[in-house]
């Protein structure tokens, strides 16, 4: 899977690889110049000695400049691949059904996109570049050693092979520990998210200390899991490192023996050792690096990014609705396990009609809405929109026909305008009309920054009634081009006169079929509904 991102991002990755090869060539050139410097010095050829020194300084300057450029471009390439993977993960999540999405906690998904991505960047993308470096450094070093004396190369390769294979003994343990660590990181993120979101409740009950206790306990558990992973990583790294040291001693001894027998000049003892170390260090690093990369396999597998159904359900097959649509429900029911969530319901809602759905708590009002908008799919009975069975509509088709305003609206941490438009483009007139219909005009006028006023996390800067009216305005604004508007208790937090004003605006939308769930059906507007469905 990592190769896929290197392949798709080749325009950024190829220059990095070429620069890494150039840096390796310059490092080996430095080693060769070192051999020449020492040989010239021992032979007392000072002019030649100074010339080579100046050339070596120029080589080092070029190497430094290339390393700076390589480091920047490499970091850029890693971040671009990381962004593409995040895009694929979020696309996969949005392509899943709502029930599949709810299979994991919000904190788990947050961990996928934060903790996991940090691990993938370090042990995946960066490690791939490290592997490329461990190819280039030995390659140029091998060429240089052959120019000195071929037995040096044989000794270096034999020792290098040991440093590669020894760390692989720990590969299976690293796979298991990497997956365990990412799962525990998910649990930790989920705990932090859960406790922080629940802090207002803890504060109200005087249990603030629970926040610290729960997060500390989760952090301690994560610490122990991470330490077990580090222990295996250290064994893998240092096993290769120990063999590397033994190899370096053997190579020095061999090159010294060659010098004693006048088979190589004195400079080869030093530079030949350095070149051999290049090979040994590269191979010693290759083993643990490869182990870290392969350990990511189970981590990457849980995202399902190789699925051919990532885009399933997102493509539209039916034409966009023109005007209001008819809604027909036949024998619709839903069970939550052994509990009946919605009793069998049969109802026909003509296009353009305004319908109120009432009933006591637990009668299935919200369940009905969840079925209509596609959150619950394992229902019994049939539903059609303008004659199209609900089960035949793709996700895009369903969203183009239906728009839903939740009973407990979520406001994002941004401005009021951003929460209304959600990144869509609307004319100022359309925004003002939505504000007017939701009875928000005066509220916005009294805000210091108007529509550009930040609403805070979860909309905490607004009252409950204001948040609900923002949700209604957002729904009306987004309803353009839709056929059916579904609203779940849109005025439950409003005073009666405010609620009546909002309902008046909703009931006046001739271009929409409106279905409104309410616990409290206001007498003043009751006659304006074409149909009242009472659930029991």
C-alpha positions in Angstrom: 0.0 0.0 0.0 2.9 2.4 0.8 4.2 1.8 -2.8 0.8 3.1 -4.1 1.4 6.5 -2.6 5.0 6.6 -3.8 3.8 5.8 -7.3 1.0 8.3 -7.3 3.3 11.0 -5.9 6.2 10.2 -8.3 6.6 13.8 -9.3 7.6 14.8 -5.8 9.4 11.5 -4.9 11.7 11.0 -7.9 13.7 14.3 -7.4 14.2 13.3 -3.8 15.6 9.9 -4.8 17.9 11.4 -7.4 19.2 13.9 -4.9 19.8 11.1 -2.3 21.8 9.3 -5.0 23.9 12.5 -5.6 24.5 12.8 -1.9 25.7 9.2 -1.7 28.0 9.8 -4.6 29.5 12.9 -3.0 30.0 11.0 0.3 32.0 8.3 -1.5 33.9 10.9 -3.4 35.0 12.4 -0.1 36.2 8.9 1.1 38.2 8.5 -2.1 39.7 12.0 -1.7 40.6 11.1 2.0 42.6 8.1 0.7 44.4 10.3 -1.7 45.1 13.0 0.9 46.7 10.5 3.4 48.8 8.9 0.6 50.0 12.2 -0.6 50.8 13.3 2.9 52.9 10.2 3.7 54.7 10.6 0.3 55.3 14.3 1.3 53.7 15.6 -1.9 52.4 18.8 -0.4 51.2 20.6 -3.5 49.1 17.5 -4.4 48.0 17.3 -0.8 46.8 20.9 -0.7 45.0 20.6 -4.1 43.1 17.5 -3.0 42.2 19.3 0.3 40.6 22.2 -1.7 38.7 19.8 -3.9 37.5 17.9 -0.8 36.3 21.2 0.7 34.3 22.0 -2.5 32.8 18.5 -2.4 31.7 19.0 1.2 30.1 22.3 0.4 28.2 20.8 -2.5 27.1 17.9 -0.2 25.9 20.3 2.5 23.8 22.3 0.0 22.3 19.1 -1.5 21.5 17.7 2.0 19.6 20.9 2.9 17.6 20.7 -0.4 17.0 16.9 -0.1 15.8 17.3 3.5 13.2 19.9 2.6 12.0 18.1 -0.5 11.8 14.8 1.4 9.7 16.3 4.2 7.4 17.9 1.5 7.0 14.6 -0.3 6.2 12.8 3.0 3.6 15.3 4.0 2.0 15.2 0.5 1.7 11.4 0.7 0.3 11.7 4.2 -2.4 14.1 3.0 -3.3 11.8 0.2 -3.7 8.9 2.6 -5.8 11.0 5.0 -8.0 11.9 2.0 -8.4 8.2 1.1 -9.2 7.3 4.7 -11.9 10.0 5.0 -13.3 9.1 1.6 -13.5 5.5 2.7 -15.3 6.6 5.9 -17.8 8.8 4.0 -18.5 6.0 1.5 -19.5 3.6 4.3 -23.0 3.4 5.6 -23.9 5.4 8.7 -24.1 2.2 10.7 -20.7 1.1 9.5 -19.3 4.6 10.4 -20.8 4.2 13.9 -18.9 0.9 14.4 -16.0 2.9 15.9 -15.8 5.8 18.3 -15.1 9.3 17.1 -11.8 9.1 19.0 -10.8 6.0 17.1 -11.1 7.8 13.8 -9.3 10.8 15.2 -6.5 8.4 16.2 -6.3 7.0 12.7 -5.8 10.5 11.3 -3.4 11.7 13.9 -1.5 9.1 15.9 -1.5 6.5 13.2 -0.5 9.0 10.5 2.5 10.1 12.6 3.6 6.4 12.9 3.1 5.8 9.1 5.1 9.0 8.3 8.0 7.9 10.4 8.0 4.1 10.0 6.5 4.0 6.5 7.2 6.9 4.2 10.4 8.1 5.9 11.6 4.5 6.2 11.0 3.9 2.4 13.3 6.8 1.7 15.8 5.4 4.3 15.8 2.1 2.4 16.6 4.0 -0.8 19.5 5.6 0.9 20.7 2.2 2.1 20.9 1.2 -1.5 22.8 4.2 -2.9 25.4 4.4 -0.1 26.6 0.7 -0.5 26.3 0.9 -4.3 28.8 3.7 -4.7 31.0 2.3 -1.9 31.1 -1.1 -3.7 32.4 0.6 -6.8 35.1 2.4 -4.8 36.2 -0.7 -2.9 36.6 -2.6 -6.2 39.0 0.1 -7.3 41.1 -0.6 -4.2 41.1 -4.3 -3.8 38.3 -6.8 -4.4 38.8 -9.0 -1.2 37.8 -5.9 0.9 34.4 -6.0 -0.8 33.9 -9.7 -0.1 34.6 -9.2 3.6 32.3 -6.2 3.8 29.4 -8.0 2.0 29.7 -11.1 4.2 29.4 -9.0 7.4 26.7 -6.8 5.9 24.5 -9.9 5.2 24.6 -10.8 8.9 23.6 -7.3 9.9 20.5 -7.5 7.6 19.2 -10.9 8.6 19.7 -10.7 12.4 17.1 -8.0 13.0 14.5 -9.8 11.0 14.3 -12.3 13.8 12.2 -9.7 15.7 9.9 -8.8 12.7 6.9 -10.9 13.8 7.1 -9.4 17.3 7.2 -5.9 15.9 4.1 -6.5 13.7 2.1 -7.6 16.7 3.4 -4.7 18.9 2.8 -2.0 16.3 -0.9 -3.1 15.9 -1.3 -3.2 19.6 0.2 0.2 20.1 -2.0 1.8 17.4 -5.1 0.2 19.0 -4.2 1.4 22.4 -3.5 4.9 21.0 -7.1 4.8 19.5 -8.4 3.9 23.0 -6.5 6.8 24.5 -7.7 9.3 22.0 -11.2 8.1 22.4 -11.0 8.4 26.2 -9.6 11.9 26.0 -12.3 13.0 23.6 -15.0 11.4 25.7 -13.9 12.9 28.9 -13.3 16.4 27.5 -16.8 16.4 25.8 -18.3 15.2 29.1 -16.5 17.8 31.3 -19.6 20.1 31.6 -21.4 17.1 33.2 -18.5 16.4 35.5 -18.3 20.1 36.4 -22.0 20.2 37.3 -21.7 17.2 39.5 -18.5 18.4 41.2 -16.5 15.4 39.8 -13.9 17.4 37.9 -11.1 15.2 39.3 -12.5 12.3 37.3 -11.2 14.0 34.1 -7.6 13.7 35.3 -8.0 10.2 36.7 -9.5 8.7 33.6 -7.0 10.4 31.2 -4.0 9.4 33.5 -5.2 5.8 33.6 -5.5 5.6 29.8 -2.1 7.3 29.3 -0.4 4.9 31.7 -1.8 1.9 29.8 -0.6 3.4 26.6 2.8 4.0 28.1 3.2 0.3 29.0 2.2 -0.8 25.5 4.6 1.7 23.9 7.5 0.6 26.2 7.0 -3.1 25.1 7.2 -2.0 21.5 10.4 0.1 22.1 11.9 -2.9 23.9 11.6 -5.1 20.7 12.8 -2.2 18.5 15.9 -1.7 20.6 16.7 -5.4 20.5 16.4 -5.4 16.7 18.4 -2.2 16.3 21.2 -3.1 18.6 21.6 -6.7 17.5 22.4 -5.3 14.0 24.6 -2.6 15.6 26.7 -5.1 17.5 27.3 -7.2 14.4 28.2 -3.9 12.6 31.0 -3.2 15.2 32.4 -6.7 14.8 32.4 -6.2 11.1 34.2 -2.9 11.3 37.0 -4.5 13.4 37.4 -7.3 10.9 37.6 -4.9 7.9 40.2 -2.7 9.6 42.3 -5.8 10.3 42.0 -7.0 6.8 42.9 -3.7 5.2 45.9 -3.4 7.6 47.1 -6.8 6.5 46.8 -5.8 2.9 48.9 -2.7 3.6 51.6 -4.7 5.4 51.9 -6.9 2.3 52.2 -3.8 0.1 49.0 -4.6 -1.7 47.3 -1.2 -1.1 48.6 2.3 -0.2 48.3 3.6 3.3 45.3 5.8 2.4 43.2 2.7 1.7 43.4 1.5 5.3 41.5 4.6 6.4 39.2 5.2 3.4 38.7 1.5 2.7 37.4 1.2 6.3 35.1 4.2 5.9 33.7 2.8 2.6 33.2 -0.6 4.2 31.5 1.1 7.1 29.2 2.7 4.6 28.1 -0.7 3.4 27.9 -2.1 7.0 26.0 0.8 8.4 23.6 0.8 5.5 22.9 -2.9 5.8 22.7 -2.6 9.6 20.1 0.1 9.2 18.2 -1.7 6.4 17.2 -4.6 8.7 15.5 -2.6 11.4 14.1 -0.2 8.8 12.5 -3.1 6.9 11.2 -4.6 10.1 9.5 -1.3 11.0 7.9 -1.0 7.5 6.6 -4.5 7.5 5.2 -4.0 11.0 2.8 -1.4 9.5 1.0 -4.1 7.4 -1.7 -4.8 10.0 -2.1 -1.1 10.8 -2.7 -0.2 7.2 -5.0 -3.2 6.7 -7.6 -1.8 9.1 -8.4 1.2 6.9 -9.6 -0.9 4.0 -8.0 1.4 1.5 -7.6 -1.5 -1.0 -11.3 -1.9 -1.2 -12.9 -1.4 -4.6 -16.0 -0.1 -3.1 -14.6 3.1 -1.6 -16.7 5.2 -3.9 -19.8 2.9 -3.8 -22.9 4.8 -3.0 -21.5 8.2 -3.8 -22.4 8.3 -7.5 -25.7 9.6 -8.6 -27.9 7.7 -10.9 -31.2 9.6 -10.8 -31.8 13.1 -12.1 -31.8 16.0 -9.6 -35.3 16.7 -8.2 -37.3 19.5 -9.7 -39.9 20.9 -7.2 -41.3 19.0 -4.2 -41.4 15.2 -4.2 -44.0 12.7 -3.0 -43.1 10.3 -0.2 -44.9 6.9 0.4 -44.3 4.6 3.3 -45.8 1.1 3.4 -45.7 -1.3 6.3 -42.6 0.4 7.7 -41.3 -0.9 11.0 -38.0 -1.1 12.9 -36.6 -3.2 15.8 -33.7 -2.5 18.0 -32.9 -6.1 18.9 -35.9 -7.3 21.0 -37.3 -3.8 21.3 -39.8 -2.4 18.8 -38.5 1.0 17.7 -41.2 1.8 15.2 -44.6 0.1 14.9 -45.8 -0.7 11.4 -46.6 2.5 9.6 -48.3 3.1 6.2 -48.7 6.7 5.0 -48.7 8.6 1.7 -47.3 12.2 1.7 -48.1 14.0 -1.6 -45.6 16.3 -3.2 -45.5 19.8 -1.6 -47.6 18.9 1.4 -46.7 19.9 5.0 -46.9 17.1 7.5 -46.5 17.0 11.3 -45.4 13.8 13.0 -46.3 13.6 16.7 -46.3 11.0 19.4 -44.9 10.3 22.9 -41.3 9.8 23.6 -40.2 6.3 22.3 -43.0 6.1 19.7 -40.4 6.0 16.9 -40.4 9.6 15.6 -36.6 9.9 15.5 -36.3 6.3 14.2 -38.6 7.2 11.3 -36.3 10.1 10.4 -33.2 8.0 10.7 -34.7 5.5 8.3 -35.7 8.1 5.8 -32.3 9.7 5.7 -30.4 6.4 5.3 -28.9 6.1 8.8 -30.8 2.9 9.5 -31.0 0.4 6.6 -32.2 -2.8 8.2 -35.9 -1.8 8.4 -39.0 -3.8 7.3 -41.4 -2.4 4.7 -41.0 -0.2 1.7 -40.3 3.5 1.2 -40.5 5.3 -2.2 -39.6 8.9 -3.2 -41.5 10.0 -6.3 -41.9 6.3 -7.1 -38.2 5.4 -6.6 -37.7 2.7 -3.9 -35.4 4.1 -1.2 -33.2 1.0 -1.5 -32.5 1.8 -5.2 -31.2 5.2 -4.5 -27.5 5.8 -4.1 -26.2 8.0 -1.3 -25.9 11.0 -3.6 -29.4 10.4 -4.9 -30.9 10.2 -1.4 -29.1 13.4 -0.4 -30.3 15.3 -3.5 -33.9 14.4 -2.7 -33.9 14.7 1.1 -32.5 17.3 3.6 -32.5 16.7 7.3 -32.3 19.1 10.2 -31.3 17.3 13.4 -32.9 17.7 16.8 -29.5 18.2 18.4 -27.6 20.3 15.8 -23.8 20.3 15.8 -22.0 23.6 15.2 -18.5 23.5 14.1 -15.7 25.6 15.6 -15.8 28.4 13.1 -17.8 31.5 12.3 -21.6 31.8 12.1 -21.3 32.2 8.3 -19.2 29.0 8.0 -21.7 27.1 10.0 -24.5 28.3 7.7 -22.9 27.7 4.3 -20.6 24.7 5.2 -18.3 25.6 2.4 -21.1 26.1 -0.2 -21.6 29.3 -2.2 -24.8 31.2 -1.5 -25.8 34.7 -2.4 -26.1 37.3 0.4 -29.8 37.6 -0.4 -30.2 33.8 0.1 -28.3 34.0 3.4 -30.4 36.9 4.7 -33.7 35.2 3.7 -32.6 32.0 5.7 -31.8 34.2 8.7 -35.1 35.9 8.4 -37.0 32.6 8.2 -35.2 31.2 11.2 -35.8 34.5 13.2 -32.0 35.1 13.5 -31.8 38.6 11.9 -31.8 40.5 15.2 -29.4 38.0 16.8 -26.9 38.4 14.0 -27.3 42.2 14.1 -26.3 42.3 17.7 -23.2 40.2 17.3 -20.0 42.2 17.3 -18.8 40.6 14.1 -22.1 39.7 12.6 -22.0 36.6 10.4 -18.2 36.5 11.0 -18.6 36.0 14.7 -16.9 32.8 16.0 -19.4 30.4 17.6 -16.9 28.4 19.6 -16.5 24.7 19.9 -19.9 23.0 19.6 -21.4 26.5 19.4 -20.9 27.2 23.1 -21.0 30.9 22.4 -24.7 30.7 21.5 -27.7 29.7 23.6 -29.6 26.5 23.0 -32.4 28.3 21.1 -29.9 30.3 19.0 -28.1 27.1 18.0 -31.4 25.5 17.0 -32.3 28.5 14.9 -28.9 28.4 13.2 -29.6 24.7 12.4 -33.0 25.7 10.8 -31.4 28.5 8.8 -28.6 26.2 7.7 -31.3 23.6 6.6 -33.3 26.2 4.7 -30.2 27.5 3.0 -29.0 24.0 2.1 -32.5 23.0 1.0 -32.0 24.7 -2.4 -32.3 22.0 -5.1 -33.8 19.5 -2.7 -37.4 18.1 -2.8 -38.1 17.0 0.8 -37.2 18.8 4.0 -37.2 16.7 7.2 -37.0 18.4 10.6 -36.7 16.8 14.0 -38.0 19.0 16.8 -36.7 22.2 15.1 -38.3 24.6 17.6 -38.1 22.6 20.9 -35.8 25.1 22.5 -37.7 28.2 21.4 -40.4 30.2 23.1 -43.9 29.8 21.7 -43.9 33.0 19.7 -40.4 32.3 18.3 -41.4 28.8 17.4 -44.6 29.9 15.6 -42.5 32.3 13.5 -40.1 29.6 12.5 -42.9 27.2 11.7 -44.7 29.9 9.6 -41.6 30.2 7.4 -41.3 26.4 7.0 -45.0 26.0 6.2 -44.7 28.7 3.5 -42.1 26.8 1.4 -44.3 25.7 -1.5 -41.2 24.4 -3.3 -40.6 21.8 -0.6 -42.4 18.8 0.9 -42.0 19.4 4.6 -42.1 16.7 7.3 -41.8 18.1 10.8 -41.4 16.0 14.0 -42.8 17.7 17.1 -43.7 16.9 20.7 -45.7 20.1 20.9 -48.1 20.8 18.1 -49.0 24.5 18.4 -52.7 25.1 18.1 -52.2 28.3 16.1 -50.5 26.4 13.2 -52.3 23.1 13.5 -54.7 23.8 10.7 -51.9 24.7 8.3 -50.6 21.2 8.2 -52.0 19.0 5.4 -51.6 15.9 7.5 -50.8 15.0 11.1 -49.3 11.6 11.7 -49.7 10.4 15.3 -47.3 7.6 16.2 -48.1 5.4 19.2 
